[in-house]
Amino acid sequence: MLGRNPWLGVEIRHLAALSAIERTGSFRGAADDLGYVQSAVSQQIARLEQVIGSRLVERSRGNSSVALTRAGEVVLVHADSLFKLLRVAQADLRRLSDPAGNVLRLGAYESAATNLLPRVLERLGDRIPLPHVEAEELGSSDAEARRLEDGELDACFVHLPVPAGPFDHQILMEERFVLLVAADSVLARRSEPPTLDEIATLPLIASPAWRVMPRIEAALGAAGVSPNVVARSPFNGAIHALVAAGVGVCVMPTLAVDPAHTATTALEIGDPPAPAQVALYWHRDRLCAGLDQLRVAAAVVCAELADDGALSLVG
């Protein structure tokens, strides 16, 4: 019976002490880390070992450093999952006490933030009242995943794959690749689309901010010629300016193209790289108001973009 399960005597502070020992390598270090006296840490570990029925910490006489046993390592793996769930609960409770109520905190890569997110939020605003939406461009995938886990972000628009973790995702569309060239260039006047073999020999501009950049470079490298990258910029606007100035050309995802930049034009590629999949992902355990409506709005907007012919819908 559940009431007789000795594991119900396990307390979060016991697991926190075990985690601190693993992190610092000693009882003294764990005590300093947690703000306890050393005897309190010892008592908590002793109680945890008693409840679980296994030795969790290997103590060596005459040596202040300690290490977890295999059983301790196993317990800590599951403890880490509990700590993450507590952070999720903390984030959800913060949301309940937030005077703004159902604020959505979203992350997106630059192209999605510019050309996708505004349309999604416009449609979303017609369906649920939003005091305001906090949206920002994403940094590294590891940083964004941590912020989703900690409740600092509610959902993110990204290119697949999504980072590993307690996440669910919804694929929204496939984003094709095109070649951005100067509007007055010889390439812009050609009737036949350039191939990757041809493009690989041209001076290229790349973006270190695009997560799809390795795929682009791999596709160009498959032509047997090392891509001739002459400039890199993390900003789509700067890439357009460099292309317009004749510095080079750029293989880029469709959403990154600015149709208002008349000094450049986007060309179809004869044998383009496989499309990039655009997805929305979120923490599967969060209780986030408005997330279901956001997913529906994003799917509808992406279907509309697919109807425009610039993008293709998945499925």
ABEGO torsion letter per residue (X at the ends): XAAABAAAABBAAAAAAAAAAAAAGBAAAAAAAAGBBAAAAAAAAAAAAAAAGBBABBBBBGBABBBBBAAAAAAAAAAAAAAAAAAAAAAAAAAAABAAEBBBBBBBBAAAAAAAAAAAAAAAAAABBBABBBBBBBBBAAAAAAAAAAGABABBBBBOBBBBEBBBBBBABBBBBBBBBBAABAAAABABBBBAAAAAABBBBBBAABAAAAAAAAAAAAAGBBBBBABBBABAAAAAAAAAAGABBBBBBAAABBAABAABBBBBBABBBBBBBBBBBBBAABBBBGAAAAAAAAAAAAAAAAAAGABBBBX
